[in-house]
Amino acid sequence: MRLGDEQESSNFEDRTGQSGGGGFGFGGGGGGGPLGLILGLVASRFGIVGVVILLLGYCALTTLGGVGGGTGGVAPSSVQSGQPAGQSRLDPATKDIVLRVLGSTERRWTDLFAAKGQKYEPTTLVFYANTNRSGCGIAQSAMGPFYCPTDRMIYLDTSFFQELSQRFGVPGDFAMAYVIAHEVGHHVQHVTGQLDDASAQQARLSTAEGNAVQVRIELQADCYAGVWAANDKNLLEPGDMEEGLKAASAIGDDTLQREAQGRVVPESFTHGTSAQRVAWLRKGLETGDPAACDTFKGAI
């Protein structure tokens, strides 16, 4: 990506030097990283159906108990400030890429909102290491990046990028940018009221039906990530689009479940299949139009 001329966002917090927000034991182990969470939670504790496992969830912390009337999620809590700051553990090169991408999303979404006579209020991105507290509860690196609508913040342990590169075989700056732009897409959904609408639907539905709503939310965030990139094409270099599509394919529910447990359970999907994620990211990339990202109309 051509990020050299992009201005870094100032809407961030570096909490990587903090001691964390306290432990939150899930039990079952399974190792670190998103795939470890899937193995530990799904295989040894909760079972498959009815459990929400969010790799790039808009708020993994409050939905682990199940979507659509499920219980047992982490209760919202206020962010704890005043913990020992310590020394930042944030890699300068990673910080540079993330904040330039975040700055780009702020400018592009500001323009897109302004075109409709609306004002875009940007999100804040929180860098943390291992554990921290969010407005949705405890943040753990094994949950992957997520957006918390309670405090309107994105939470990111940048070790996820190593997971994306080493375990899923998707290195590169545009793959990283896709992750950030996806979470910003959830913020856009929150600002426009789409997350509230989806939550209201899920409250009336069964777990499987609620998961289907969640899939549409996640695919729309994928599409919004593509919309951002399409409206800032000067950033893209040859191969960037393919890099993003490869990342989307690598983290489809069917691909992750097949790798984790050797079988696929469609009713437990929360993010969509690899093919669906690729298709909706591509739609955003090709149209550059948020209106084309209406995943709630018709088949996905």
C-alpha positions in Angstrom: 0.0 0.0 0.0 1.1 3.6 -0.6 0.7 5.0 2.9 3.6 7.4 3.0 1.4 10.5 2.3 -1.4 9.5 4.6 -1.8 11.4 7.8 -2.0 9.2 11.0 -5.1 9.3 13.0 -4.9 10.8 16.5 -7.9 8.8 17.7 -6.1 6.0 19.5 -4.9 4.9 22.9 -1.8 2.8 23.6 -2.5 0.5 26.5 0.1 -2.1 25.7 2.1 -1.1 28.7 -0.7 -1.6 31.1 -1.0 -4.6 33.3 -4.3 -5.6 31.9 -7.9 -5.6 33.2 -7.7 -8.7 35.2 -8.0 -12.3 34.2 -11.1 -13.9 32.7 -10.8 -17.7 32.5 -12.8 -19.4 29.8 -11.6 -22.9 30.7 -10.9 -25.6 28.2 -7.5 -24.0 27.2 -6.9 -24.6 23.5 -3.9 -22.4 23.1 -3.6 -18.7 22.2 -4.9 -17.0 19.1 -8.4 -17.0 17.5 -8.1 -20.6 16.4 -7.1 -21.6 19.9 -10.2 -20.0 21.3 -12.3 -21.9 18.8 -10.7 -25.2 19.8 -10.9 -24.5 23.5 -14.4 -23.2 23.7 -16.1 -25.3 21.0 -14.4 -28.6 21.5 -14.1 -28.8 25.3 -16.7 -26.7 26.9 -19.7 -25.4 25.2 -20.3 -27.5 22.1 -21.0 -26.0 18.6 -24.6 -25.0 18.1 -25.7 -21.9 19.9 -22.3 -20.5 20.7 -21.0 -17.4 19.1 -17.3 -17.5 18.2 -16.3 -14.2 16.7 -13.0 -13.9 14.9 -13.6 -10.3 13.8 -16.7 -9.7 15.9 -18.2 -6.3 16.5 -18.3 -7.2 20.2 -17.2 -10.7 21.0 -17.2 -10.0 24.7 -20.9 -9.6 25.1 -22.0 -12.4 22.7 -20.1 -15.4 23.8 -23.2 -16.6 25.6 -25.2 -16.8 22.4 -27.1 -14.5 20.1 -30.8 -14.2 20.3 -31.7 -14.3 24.0 -28.6 -16.3 25.1 -27.2 -15.7 28.5 -23.8 -16.0 30.1 -22.0 -13.2 28.2 -19.6 -10.8 29.9 -21.5 -7.9 31.5 -20.6 -4.5 30.3 -18.2 -2.6 32.4 -16.5 0.7 32.3 -13.0 1.0 31.0 -10.4 1.0 33.7 -8.0 3.9 33.5 -5.3 4.6 36.0 -3.6 1.2 35.7 0.1 1.3 35.6 1.1 2.6 32.2 4.5 0.8 32.0 6.5 0.9 28.8 4.7 0.6 25.5 5.0 -2.8 23.8 3.6 -1.5 20.5 5.8 -2.1 17.4 6.4 1.3 15.8 6.1 -0.1 12.3 2.7 -1.7 13.0 1.5 1.4 14.8 2.4 3.5 11.8 0.5 1.3 9.3 -2.6 1.0 11.6 -2.9 4.7 12.3 -2.4 5.7 8.7 -5.1 3.3 7.6 -7.3 4.5 10.4 -6.7 8.1 9.3 -7.6 7.2 5.8 -10.9 5.6 6.9 -11.8 8.7 8.9 -11.3 10.9 5.8 -13.2 8.6 3.4 -16.2 8.0 5.7 -16.3 11.7 6.5 -16.7 12.4 2.8 -19.2 9.6 2.3 -21.4 10.9 5.2 -21.0 14.5 4.0 -22.3 13.5 0.6 -25.6 12.6 2.3 -25.6 15.7 4.5 -24.5 13.8 7.6 -21.6 14.1 10.0 -19.2 11.2 10.7 -17.9 10.9 14.2 -14.8 8.7 14.1 -14.1 5.8 16.5 -11.1 5.4 18.7 -8.7 2.5 18.4 -7.2 0.9 21.5 -3.9 -1.0 21.3 -3.5 -3.5 24.1 -1.5 -6.5 24.9 -2.9 -9.8 26.2 -5.8 -8.5 28.3 -7.5 -5.2 28.9 -10.9 -3.8 29.8 -13.4 -2.4 27.3 -16.9 -1.0 27.7 -18.1 -4.5 26.8 -16.1 -6.4 29.4 -12.7 -8.0 29.4 -10.7 -7.9 26.1 -8.5 -10.8 25.4 -6.1 -11.3 22.5 -7.6 -14.7 21.7 -10.8 -13.0 20.8 -9.3 -11.1 17.9 -10.0 -7.5 17.0 -13.4 -6.3 17.9 -15.6 -3.2 18.0 -17.5 -2.4 21.2 -20.6 -0.2 20.6 -20.9 0.6 24.3 -17.8 2.8 24.3 -17.6 3.2 20.5 -14.0 1.8 20.4 -12.0 -0.7 18.4 -9.8 -3.1 20.5 -6.7 -4.5 18.9 -3.9 -6.7 20.2 -1.6 -6.5 17.2 -0.4 -10.0 17.8 -3.4 -10.9 15.7 -1.5 -9.8 12.6 1.1 -12.4 13.4 -1.7 -15.0 13.6 -3.1 -13.7 10.3 0.3 -14.0 8.6 1.7 -17.2 10.2 -1.3 -19.4 10.8 -3.6 -18.2 8.1 -0.9 -17.5 5.5 -2.1 -13.9 4.8 0.8 -11.5 5.3 0.9 -7.9 4.0 -0.2 -4.4 4.8 -3.5 -4.6 2.9 -4.5 -7.7 4.9 -3.9 -5.6 8.0 -5.8 -2.7 6.5 -8.8 -5.0 5.8 -9.0 -6.0 9.4 -9.0 -2.4 10.6 -11.5 -1.2 7.9 -13.8 -4.1 8.8 -13.9 -2.9 12.5 -14.4 0.6 11.3 -17.3 -0.8 9.3 -18.9 -1.9 12.5 -18.6 1.6 13.9 -20.3 2.9 10.8 -23.1 0.4 11.5 -23.4 1.7 15.0 -23.5 5.3 13.9 -26.2 4.6 11.4 -28.3 2.5 13.9 -27.8 -0.8 12.0 -26.2 -2.5 15.0 -29.2 -1.5 17.2 -31.6 -2.8 14.6 -29.8 -6.1 14.4 -29.7 -6.5 18.2 -33.4 -5.9 18.4 -34.0 -8.6 15.8 -31.7 -11.0 17.6 -33.5 -10.5 20.9 -36.7 -12.0 19.3 -35.0 -14.9 17.5 -33.6 -18.3 18.3 -29.9 -18.8 18.5 -29.6 -20.2 15.0 -31.7 -17.3 13.6 -29.8 -14.8 15.6 -26.6 -16.2 14.2 -28.0 -15.6 10.7 -28.5 -12.0 11.5 -25.0 -11.7 12.8 -23.7 -13.1 9.6 -25.4 -10.3 7.7 -23.9 -7.8 10.0 -20.4 -9.2 9.5 -20.7 -9.4 5.7 -21.9 -5.8 5.6 -18.7 -4.8 7.6 -16.7 -6.7 5.0 -18.4 -4.7 2.2 -17.8 -1.4 4.0 -14.1 -2.3 4.2 -14.2 -2.6 0.5 -16.0 0.7 0.1 -13.3 2.4 2.1 -10.5 1.0 -0.2 -12.5 1.8 -3.3 -12.8 5.4 -2.3 -9.0 5.7 -1.5 -7.7 3.8 -4.6 -4.5 5.9 -4.6 -3.4 3.7 -1.7 -3.6 0.5 -3.6 -0.7 -1.2 -5.2 -0.8 -4.2 -7.6 -1.7 -7.3 -5.6 -3.3 -5.4 -2.7 -6.9 -6.3 -3.7 -6.0 -10.0 -4.1 -4.3 -9.8 -0.7 -7.5 -8.6 0.9 -9.7 -11.2 -0.8 -7.3 -13.9 0.4 -7.6 -12.7 3.9 -11.4 -12.7 3.7 -11.3 -16.2 2.4 -9.0 -17.4 5.1 -11.3 -16.4 7.9 -14.6 -17.7 6.7 -16.6 -19.7 9.2 -16.6 -22.8 7.1 -12.8 -22.7 6.6 -12.1 -22.1 10.3 -14.5 -24.8 11.5 -13.2 -27.3 9.1 -9.6 -26.6 10.3 -10.6 -26.6 14.0 -12.9 -29.6 14.1 -12.9 -31.3 10.7 -16.6 -30.5 10.1 -18.8 -27.6 9.3 -22.0 -26.6 11.2 -23.8 -23.9 9.2 -26.3 -22.9 11.9 -23.4 -21.8 14.1 -21.9 -19.5 11.5 -21.6 -15.9 12.7 -19.4 -14.3 10.0 -20.3 -16.1 6.8 -18.5 -18.6 4.6 -15.2 -17.8 2.9 -17.1 -17.4 -0.4 -19.6 -15.0 1.1 -16.8 -12.9 2.8 -14.9 -12.7 -0.5 -18.1 -11.8 -2.4 -19.1 -8.9 -0.1 -15.6 -7.5 0.2 -15.4 -7.6 -3.6 -18.7 -5.9 -3.9 -17.5 -3.0 -1.8 -14.2 -2.8 -3.7 -16.0 -2.8 -7.1 -18.8 -0.3 -6.3 -17.4 2.0 -3.7 -21.0 2.6 -2.7 -22.3 1.9 0.9 -25.8 1.5 -0.5 -24.5 -1.6 -2.4 -23.7 -3.2 1.0 -27.3 -3.9 2.1 -26.9 -7.5 3.2 -30.3 -7.5 4.8 -32.2 -7.5 1.5 -32.4 -10.9 -0.3 -30.0 -13.7 -0.3 -26.4 -13.4 0.7 
